[in-house]
Amino acid sequence: MRNTLLIAAAALAASVISSQAGVYSQNVVGYANLPAAAGKNVLLECPFTIGASNGVNEVFGESLPVGSEVLTYTGSGYNIALFDNTFGAGQPEWYQSDDATPLATLPTVPPGRGFFLVAQGNITNTFAGAVAVNVGTSNNMVLVSGKNNLVGCAVPYAGAVTNGTSSTGGPNLNNLPVGTELLFYTGSGYNIALFDNTFGAGQPTWYQSDDATPYVDPATGGNVPTITVGQAFFVVPQGAYTWTTGL
Protein backbone atom coordinates (compact mmCIF):
# COMPACT_ATOMS: atom_id res chain seq x y z
CA MET A 1 0.00 0.00 0.00
CA ARG A 2 1.60 3.25 -1.11
CA ASN A 3 -0.59 5.58 0.96
CA THR A 4 1.58 7.05 3.72
CA LEU A 5 0.23 6.28 7.18
CA LEU A 6 1.74 8.40 9.95
CA ILE A 7 1.76 7.37 13.58
CA ALA A 8 1.44 10.32 15.96
CA ALA A 9 1.71 8.08 18.99
CA ALA A 10 0.90 4.58 20.06
CA ALA A 11 1.61 3.53 23.62
CA LEU A 12 2.56 -0.13 23.70
CA ALA A 13 3.87 -1.32 27.05
CA ALA A 14 5.54 -4.56 28.10
CA SER A 15 4.02 -4.34 31.57
CA VAL A 16 0.79 -3.16 33.14
CA ILE A 17 0.09 0.54 33.69
CA SER A 18 -0.18 1.40 37.39
CA SER A 19 -2.04 4.31 38.94
CA GLN A 20 -0.92 6.32 41.96
CA ALA A 21 -3.51 4.47 44.02
CA GLY A 22 -1.78 1.20 43.28
CA VAL A 23 -4.60 -0.06 41.08
CA TYR A 24 -3.29 -1.45 37.84
CA SER A 25 -4.86 -2.04 34.46
CA GLN A 26 -3.81 -4.39 31.68
CA ASN A 27 -5.30 -2.07 29.08
CA VAL A 28 -2.84 -0.13 26.92
CA VAL A 29 -4.06 3.05 25.25
CA GLY A 30 -2.75 5.09 22.35
CA TYR A 31 -3.61 6.93 19.20
CA ALA A 32 -2.59 7.06 15.56
CA ASN A 33 -3.00 9.80 12.95
CA LEU A 34 -3.79 8.33 9.53
CA PRO A 35 -4.23 10.67 6.55
CA ALA A 36 -6.66 10.22 3.68
CA ALA A 37 -6.53 12.21 0.45
CA ALA A 38 -9.72 13.73 -0.95
CA GLY A 39 -11.71 11.48 -3.25
CA LYS A 40 -9.28 8.56 -3.01
CA ASN A 41 -9.98 5.00 -1.93
CA VAL A 42 -7.82 4.55 1.16
CA LEU A 43 -7.56 1.13 2.75
CA LEU A 44 -7.44 1.42 6.55
CA GLU A 45 -7.89 -0.47 9.78
CA CYS A 46 -8.82 1.13 13.10
CA PRO A 47 -6.08 -0.21 15.41
CA PHE A 48 -7.87 0.61 18.69
CA THR A 49 -11.06 -0.23 20.54
CA ILE A 50 -13.28 2.87 20.51
CA GLY A 51 -16.65 3.35 22.20
CA ALA A 52 -19.03 0.49 22.81
CA SER A 53 -18.80 -1.23 19.44
CA ASN A 54 -16.30 0.55 17.14
CA GLY A 55 -19.28 1.76 15.13
CA VAL A 56 -18.47 4.28 12.42
CA ASN A 57 -20.24 6.94 14.48
CA GLU A 58 -17.90 6.25 17.42
CA VAL A 59 -14.71 5.90 15.40
CA PHE A 60 -15.20 8.98 13.23
CA GLY A 61 -17.55 11.15 15.26
CA GLU A 62 -18.17 14.40 13.38
CA SER A 63 -14.74 14.53 11.76
CA LEU A 64 -15.54 13.36 8.25
CA PRO A 65 -16.36 15.79 5.42
CA VAL A 66 -19.98 15.58 4.27
CA GLY A 67 -20.41 12.92 1.61
CA SER A 68 -17.52 10.76 2.81
CA GLU A 69 -18.08 7.02 2.55
CA VAL A 70 -16.94 4.02 4.57
CA LEU A 71 -16.98 0.75 2.62
CA THR A 72 -16.99 -2.47 4.68
CA TYR A 73 -16.20 -5.74 2.95
CA THR A 74 -18.83 -8.50 2.89
CA GLY A 75 -16.68 -11.23 1.34
CA SER A 76 -18.05 -10.61 -2.14
CA GLY A 77 -18.70 -6.85 -2.26
CA TYR A 78 -19.01 -3.78 -0.07
CA ASN A 79 -21.63 -2.19 2.13
CA ILE A 80 -21.52 1.60 1.87
CA ALA A 81 -22.15 4.01 4.73
CA LEU A 82 -22.31 7.70 3.76
CA PHE A 83 -21.82 10.49 6.30
CA ASP A 84 -24.04 13.58 6.13
CA ASN A 85 -24.73 15.70 9.23
CA THR A 86 -26.44 18.58 7.42
CA PHE A 87 -30.07 17.47 7.93
CA GLY A 88 -30.49 19.20 11.28
CA ALA A 89 -30.63 18.31 14.96
CA GLY A 90 -32.09 14.92 15.75
CA GLN A 91 -31.71 13.63 12.19
CA PRO A 92 -29.60 10.60 11.24
CA GLU A 93 -26.04 11.23 10.10
CA TRP A 94 -25.29 7.93 8.34
CA TYR A 95 -27.09 6.91 5.16
CA GLN A 96 -27.06 4.44 2.33
CA SER A 97 -25.19 5.58 -0.77
CA ASP A 98 -28.26 7.49 -1.99
CA ASP A 99 -27.70 10.01 0.87
CA ALA A 100 -31.43 9.76 1.61
CA THR A 101 -32.12 6.42 3.25
CA PRO A 102 -30.89 6.24 6.87
CA LEU A 103 -28.92 3.15 7.81
CA ALA A 104 -30.92 0.90 10.10
CA THR A 105 -27.71 -0.57 11.52
CA LEU A 106 -24.40 1.25 11.53
CA PRO A 107 -21.37 -0.72 10.36
CA THR A 108 -18.54 -1.46 12.77
CA VAL A 109 -14.81 -1.25 12.07
CA PRO A 110 -13.17 -3.14 14.95
CA PRO A 111 -9.43 -3.75 15.24
CA GLY A 112 -8.32 -6.39 12.76
CA ARG A 113 -10.99 -5.62 10.15
CA GLY A 114 -10.04 -3.56 7.10
CA PHE A 115 -12.25 -1.05 5.29
CA PHE A 116 -12.07 1.53 2.55
CA LEU A 117 -12.51 5.22 3.34
CA VAL A 118 -13.40 7.68 0.59
CA ALA A 119 -13.14 11.13 2.16
CA GLN A 120 -14.61 14.17 0.42
CA GLY A 121 -11.70 16.35 1.51
CA ASN A 122 -8.13 15.94 2.69
CA ILE A 123 -8.28 14.77 6.28
CA THR A 124 -6.21 13.13 8.99
CA ASN A 125 -8.11 10.59 11.03
CA THR A 126 -7.13 10.40 14.68
CA PHE A 127 -7.95 6.95 15.98
CA ALA A 128 -7.65 7.00 19.78
CA GLY A 129 -8.59 4.26 22.22
CA ALA A 130 -7.45 1.08 23.90
CA VAL A 131 -5.40 -1.67 22.33
CA ALA A 132 -7.77 -4.57 21.75
CA VAL A 133 -5.44 -7.09 23.38
CA ASN A 134 -4.58 -6.92 27.08
CA VAL A 135 -0.99 -7.27 28.24
CA GLY A 136 -0.05 -10.94 28.40
CA THR A 137 -2.85 -12.09 26.10
CA SER A 138 -3.25 -12.74 22.39
CA ASN A 139 -5.79 -12.16 19.66
CA ASN A 140 -6.60 -15.05 17.33
CA MET A 141 -8.09 -14.17 13.96
CA VAL A 142 -9.30 -17.13 11.90
CA LEU A 143 -8.84 -16.45 8.18
CA VAL A 144 -10.97 -18.29 5.64
CA SER A 145 -8.97 -20.54 3.32
CA GLY A 146 -9.02 -19.55 -0.34
CA LYS A 147 -10.98 -16.38 0.34
CA ASN A 148 -10.09 -12.70 0.30
CA ASN A 149 -9.84 -11.73 3.98
CA LEU A 150 -9.67 -7.93 4.40
CA VAL A 151 -7.70 -7.48 7.61
CA GLY A 152 -5.21 -5.43 9.57
CA CYS A 153 -3.03 -6.18 12.56
CA ALA A 154 -5.29 -6.33 15.64
CA VAL A 155 -2.42 -4.91 17.72
CA PRO A 156 -0.89 -1.65 16.39
CA TYR A 157 2.42 -3.13 15.29
CA ALA A 158 4.45 -2.07 12.27
CA GLY A 159 7.36 -3.55 10.36
CA ALA A 160 8.05 -6.79 8.53
CA VAL A 161 5.02 -9.07 8.60
CA THR A 162 7.22 -11.86 9.95
CA ASN A 163 8.51 -9.84 12.91
CA GLY A 164 7.83 -11.13 16.37
CA THR A 165 5.66 -13.75 17.90
CA SER A 166 2.59 -13.57 20.05
CA SER A 167 4.82 -13.27 23.11
CA THR A 168 7.53 -10.87 21.90
CA GLY A 169 5.46 -8.51 19.79
CA GLY A 170 5.17 -8.03 16.05
CA PRO A 171 2.72 -8.54 13.17
CA ASN A 172 3.56 -12.26 13.36
CA LEU A 173 2.22 -13.42 10.00
CA ASN A 174 4.29 -16.57 10.31
CA ASN A 175 3.67 -20.22 9.43
CA LEU A 176 1.49 -19.29 6.49
CA PRO A 177 0.37 -22.07 4.14
CA VAL A 178 2.47 -22.22 0.96
CA GLY A 179 0.89 -20.16 -1.81
CA THR A 180 -0.75 -17.65 0.53
CA GLU A 181 -0.96 -14.17 -0.97
CA LEU A 182 -0.95 -10.74 0.66
CA LEU A 183 -2.50 -7.99 -1.47
CA PHE A 184 -1.52 -4.40 -0.68
CA TYR A 185 -3.60 -1.64 -2.25
CA THR A 186 -1.57 0.87 -4.25
CA GLY A 187 -4.32 3.38 -5.05
CA SER A 188 -5.03 1.90 -8.45
CA GLY A 189 -4.39 -1.83 -8.03
CA TYR A 190 -2.66 -4.32 -5.79
CA ASN A 191 0.94 -5.19 -5.00
CA ILE A 192 0.99 -8.96 -4.40
CA ALA A 193 3.37 -10.85 -2.12
CA LEU A 194 3.20 -14.65 -2.34
CA PHE A 195 4.63 -16.91 0.38
CA ASP A 196 6.61 -20.00 -0.65
CA ASN A 197 9.31 -21.49 1.59
CA THR A 198 9.85 -24.67 -0.44
CA PHE A 199 12.85 -23.53 -2.52
CA GLY A 200 15.47 -24.53 0.04
CA ALA A 201 17.88 -22.90 2.47
CA GLY A 202 19.10 -19.44 1.54
CA GLN A 203 16.31 -18.85 -0.97
CA PRO A 204 13.69 -16.09 -0.63
CA THR A 205 10.35 -17.06 0.86
CA TRP A 206 8.34 -14.18 -0.60
CA TYR A 207 7.71 -13.82 -4.32
CA GLN A 208 5.67 -11.86 -6.80
CA SER A 209 2.47 -13.51 -7.98
CA ASP A 210 4.40 -15.61 -10.52
CA ASP A 211 5.96 -17.55 -7.61
CA ALA A 212 9.34 -17.16 -9.31
CA THR A 213 10.43 -13.53 -9.01
CA PRO A 214 11.49 -12.53 -5.48
CA TYR A 215 9.22 -9.95 -3.88
CA VAL A 216 10.59 -6.44 -3.37
CA ASP A 217 8.91 -4.35 -0.70
CA PRO A 218 8.26 -0.81 -2.04
CA ALA A 219 8.95 0.81 1.32
CA THR A 220 12.19 -0.95 2.29
CA GLY A 221 13.52 -2.58 -0.87
CA GLY A 222 13.77 -5.83 1.08
CA ASN A 223 12.30 -9.19 0.19
CA VAL A 224 9.79 -9.37 3.07
CA PRO A 225 6.51 -7.39 3.01
CA THR A 226 6.12 -4.66 5.63
CA ILE A 227 3.06 -2.97 7.09
CA THR A 228 2.39 0.23 9.00
CA VAL A 229 0.03 0.90 11.90
CA GLY A 230 -3.55 1.14 10.64
CA GLN A 231 -2.77 -0.41 7.25
CA ALA A 232 -5.27 -2.94 5.97
CA PHE A 233 -4.67 -5.51 3.25
CA PHE A 234 -6.10 -8.71 1.84
CA VAL A 235 -4.82 -12.11 2.95
CA VAL A 236 -5.71 -15.13 0.80
CA PRO A 237 -4.50 -18.21 2.73
CA GLN A 238 -4.16 -21.49 0.87
CA GLY A 239 -5.24 -23.58 3.83
CA ALA A 240 -6.48 -23.22 7.38
CA TYR A 241 -4.76 -20.32 9.11
CA THR A 242 -5.17 -18.45 12.38
CA TRP A 243 -3.34 -15.11 12.70
CA THR A 244 -2.17 -14.69 16.30
CA THR A 245 -0.95 -11.36 17.69
CA GLY A 246 -0.39 -10.39 21.29
CA LEU A 247 1.23 -8.10 23.84
C-alpha positions as CSV (number, residue, x, y, z in Angstrom):
1,M,0.0,0.0,0.0
2,R,1.6,3.3,-1.1
3,N,-0.6,5.6,1.0
4,T,1.6,7.1,3.7
5,L,0.2,6.3,7.2
6,L,1.7,8.4,9.9
7,I,1.8,7.4,13.6
8,A,1.4,10.3,16.0
9,A,1.7,8.1,19.0
10,A,0.9,4.6,20.1
11,A,1.6,3.5,23.6
12,L,2.6,-0.1,23.7
13,A,3.9,-1.3,27.0
14,A,5.5,-4.6,28.1
15,S,4.0,-4.3,31.6
16,V,0.8,-3.2,33.1
17,I,0.1,0.5,33.7
18,S,-0.2,1.4,37.4
19,S,-2.0,4.3,38.9
20,Q,-0.9,6.3,42.0
21,A,-3.5,4.5,44.0
22,G,-1.8,1.2,43.3
23,V,-4.6,-0.1,41.1
24,Y,-3.3,-1.5,37.8
25,S,-4.9,-2.0,34.5
26,Q,-3.8,-4.4,31.7
27,N,-5.3,-2.1,29.1
28,V,-2.8,-0.1,26.9
29,V,-4.1,3.1,25.2
30,G,-2.7,5.1,22.4
31,Y,-3.6,6.9,19.2
32,A,-2.6,7.1,15.6
33,N,-3.0,9.8,13.0
34,L,-3.8,8.3,9.5
35,P,-4.2,10.7,6.6
36,A,-6.7,10.2,3.7
37,A,-6.5,12.2,0.5
38,A,-9.7,13.7,-1.0
39,G,-11.7,11.5,-3.2
40,K,-9.3,8.6,-3.0
41,N,-10.0,5.0,-1.9
42,V,-7.8,4.5,1.2
43,L,-7.6,1.1,2.8
44,L,-7.4,1.4,6.5
45,E,-7.9,-0.5,9.8
46,C,-8.8,1.1,13.1
47,P,-6.1,-0.2,15.4
48,F,-7.9,0.6,18.7
49,T,-11.1,-0.2,20.5
50,I,-13.3,2.9,20.5
51,G,-16.6,3.3,22.2
52,A,-19.0,0.5,22.8
53,S,-18.8,-1.2,19.4
54,N,-16.3,0.5,17.1
55,G,-19.3,1.8,15.1
56,V,-18.5,4.3,12.4
57,N,-20.2,6.9,14.5
58,E,-17.9,6.3,17.4
59,V,-14.7,5.9,15.4
60,F,-15.2,9.0,13.2
61,G,-17.6,11.2,15.3
62,E,-18.2,14.4,13.4
63,S,-14.7,14.5,11.8
64,L,-15.5,13.4,8.2
65,P,-16.4,15.8,5.4
66,V,-20.0,15.6,4.3
67,G,-20.4,12.9,1.6
68,S,-17.5,10.8,2.8
69,E,-18.1,7.0,2.6
70,V,-16.9,4.0,4.6
71,L,-17.0,0.7,2.6
72,T,-17.0,-2.5,4.7
73,Y,-16.2,-5.7,2.9
74,T,-18.8,-8.5,2.9
75,G,-16.7,-11.2,1.3
76,S,-18.1,-10.6,-2.1
77,G,-18.7,-6.9,-2.3
78,Y,-19.0,-3.8,-0.1
79,N,-21.6,-2.2,2.1
80,I,-21.5,1.6,1.9
81,A,-22.1,4.0,4.7
82,L,-22.3,7.7,3.8
83,F,-21.8,10.5,6.3
84,D,-24.0,13.6,6.1
85,N,-24.7,15.7,9.2
86,T,-26.4,18.6,7.4
87,F,-30.1,17.5,7.9
88,G,-30.5,19.2,11.3
89,A,-30.6,18.3,15.0
90,G,-32.1,14.9,15.7
91,Q,-31.7,13.6,12.2
92,P,-29.6,10.6,11.2
93,E,-26.0,11.2,10.1
94,W,-25.3,7.9,8.3
95,Y,-27.1,6.9,5.2
96,Q,-27.1,4.4,2.3
97,S,-25.2,5.6,-0.8
98,D,-28.3,7.5,-2.0
99,D,-27.7,10.0,0.9
100,A,-31.4,9.8,1.6
101,T,-32.1,6.4,3.3
102,P,-30.9,6.2,6.9
103,L,-28.9,3.1,7.8
104,A,-30.9,0.9,10.1
105,T,-27.7,-0.6,11.5
106,L,-24.4,1.2,11.5
107,P,-21.4,-0.7,10.4
108,T,-18.5,-1.5,12.8
109,V,-14.8,-1.2,12.1
110,P,-13.2,-3.1,15.0
111,P,-9.4,-3.8,15.2
112,G,-8.3,-6.4,12.8
113,R,-11.0,-5.6,10.1
114,G,-10.0,-3.6,7.1
115,F,-12.3,-1.1,5.3
116,F,-12.1,1.5,2.5
117,L,-12.5,5.2,3.3
118,V,-13.4,7.7,0.6
119,A,-13.1,11.1,2.2
120,Q,-14.6,14.2,0.4
121,G,-11.7,16.3,1.5
122,N,-8.1,15.9,2.7
123,I,-8.3,14.8,6.3
124,T,-6.2,13.1,9.0
125,N,-8.1,10.6,11.0
126,T,-7.1,10.4,14.7
127,F,-7.9,6.9,16.0
128,A,-7.6,7.0,19.8
129,G,-8.6,4.3,22.2
130,A,-7.4,1.1,23.9
131,V,-5.4,-1.7,22.3
132,A,-7.8,-4.6,21.7
133,V,-5.4,-7.1,23.4
134,N,-4.6,-6.9,27.1
135,V,-1.0,-7.3,28.2
136,G,0.0,-10.9,28.4
137,T,-2.8,-12.1,26.1
138,S,-3.3,-12.7,22.4
139,N,-5.8,-12.2,19.7
140,N,-6.6,-15.1,17.3
141,M,-8.1,-14.2,14.0
142,V,-9.3,-17.1,11.9
143,L,-8.8,-16.4,8.2
144,V,-11.0,-18.3,5.6
145,S,-9.0,-20.5,3.3
146,G,-9.0,-19.6,-0.3
147,K,-11.0,-16.4,0.3
148,N,-10.1,-12.7,0.3
149,N,-9.8,-11.7,4.0
150,L,-9.7,-7.9,4.4
151,V,-7.7,-7.5,7.6
152,G,-5.2,-5.4,9.6
153,C,-3.0,-6.2,12.6
154,A,-5.3,-6.3,15.6
155,V,-2.4,-4.9,17.7
156,P,-0.9,-1.7,16.4
157,Y,2.4,-3.1,15.3
158,A,4.4,-2.1,12.3
159,G,7.4,-3.6,10.4
160,A,8.0,-6.8,8.5
161,V,5.0,-9.1,8.6
162,T,7.2,-11.9,9.9
163,N,8.5,-9.8,12.9
164,G,7.8,-11.1,16.4
165,T,5.7,-13.8,17.9
166,S,2.6,-13.6,20.1
167,S,4.8,-13.3,23.1
168,T,7.5,-10.9,21.9
169,G,5.5,-8.5,19.8
170,G,5.2,-8.0,16.0
171,P,2.7,-8.5,13.2
172,N,3.6,-12.3,13.4
173,L,2.2,-13.4,10.0
174,N,4.3,-16.6,10.3
175,N,3.7,-20.2,9.4
176,L,1.5,-19.3,6.5
177,P,0.4,-22.1,4.1
178,V,2.5,-22.2,1.0
179,G,0.9,-20.2,-1.8
180,T,-0.8,-17.7,0.5
181,E,-1.0,-14.2,-1.0
182,L,-0.9,-10.7,0.7
183,L,-2.5,-8.0,-1.5
184,F,-1.5,-4.4,-0.7
185,Y,-3.6,-1.6,-2.3
186,T,-1.6,0.9,-4.3
187,G,-4.3,3.4,-5.0
188,S,-5.0,1.9,-8.5
189,G,-4.4,-1.8,-8.0
190,Y,-2.7,-4.3,-5.8
191,N,0.9,-5.2,-5.0
192,I,1.0,-9.0,-4.4
193,A,3.4,-10.8,-2.1
194,L,3.2,-14.7,-2.3
195,F,4.6,-16.9,0.4
196,D,6.6,-20.0,-0.6
197,N,9.3,-21.5,1.6
198,T,9.9,-24.7,-0.4
199,F,12.9,-23.5,-2.5
200,G,15.5,-24.5,0.0
201,A,17.9,-22.9,2.5
202,G,19.1,-19.4,1.5
203,Q,16.3,-18.8,-1.0
204,P,13.7,-16.1,-0.6
205,T,10.4,-17.1,0.9
206,W,8.3,-14.2,-0.6
207,Y,7.7,-13.8,-4.3
208,Q,5.7,-11.9,-6.8
209,S,2.5,-13.5,-8.0
210,D,4.4,-15.6,-10.5
211,D,6.0,-17.5,-7.6
212,A,9.3,-17.2,-9.3
213,T,10.4,-13.5,-9.0
214,P,11.5,-12.5,-5.5
215,Y,9.2,-10.0,-3.9
216,V,10.6,-6.4,-3.4
217,D,8.9,-4.3,-0.7
218,P,8.3,-0.8,-2.0
219,A,9.0,0.8,1.3
220,T,12.2,-0.9,2.3
221,G,13.5,-2.6,-0.9
222,G,13.8,-5.8,1.1
223,N,12.3,-9.2,0.2
224,V,9.8,-9.4,3.1
225,P,6.5,-7.4,3.0
226,T,6.1,-4.7,5.6
227,I,3.1,-3.0,7.1
228,T,2.4,0.2,9.0
229,V,0.0,0.9,11.9
230,G,-3.5,1.1,10.6
231,Q,-2.8,-0.4,7.2
232,A,-5.3,-2.9,6.0
233,F,-4.7,-5.5,3.3
234,F,-6.1,-8.7,1.8
235,V,-4.8,-12.1,2.9
236,V,-5.7,-15.1,0.8
237,P,-4.5,-18.2,2.7
238,Q,-4.2,-21.5,0.9
239,G,-5.2,-23.6,3.8
240,A,-6.5,-23.2,7.4
241,Y,-4.8,-20.3,9.1
242,T,-5.2,-18.4,12.4
243,W,-3.3,-15.1,12.7
244,T,-2.2,-14.7,16.3
245,T,-1.0,-11.4,17.7
246,G,-0.4,-10.4,21.3
247,L,1.2,-8.1,23.8
